[in-house]
């Protein structure tokens, strides 16, 4: 899965575990499961109507469609497998397209602040370096 700068920043801020899993409650040995006690704790803290973990996937998939992301790309962002003849003949991984879709999604969930869009008059914005 291609990771953008926002995602890498989140991942780099997380504690490092001995085990293989990043999102874990036992030192990385087992991943957090969608039906675990952690979900109930989140529900209690958020004090919002009942929701399921798949509601997050549904919301992301719907919003990607709204943002104009092509269906095959959005499905691959969710790690859905291709079906039928497309799975047989199309082996393209859509990495650049998935990266672009995730950039759109990152802008949706973390829009630039007004200061970033319109910096104060005493700030000179620097041009972003081009990626090789």
ABEGO torsion letter per residue (X at the ends): XBBBAAAAAAAAABBBBABABABBAAGGABBBBAABAAAAAAAAAAGBBBBBAAAAAAAAAAAAAAAGBBAAAAAAAAGBBBBEAAAAABABAGAAAAAAAAAAAAAAABBBBAAAABBBAABBBBBBBBBX
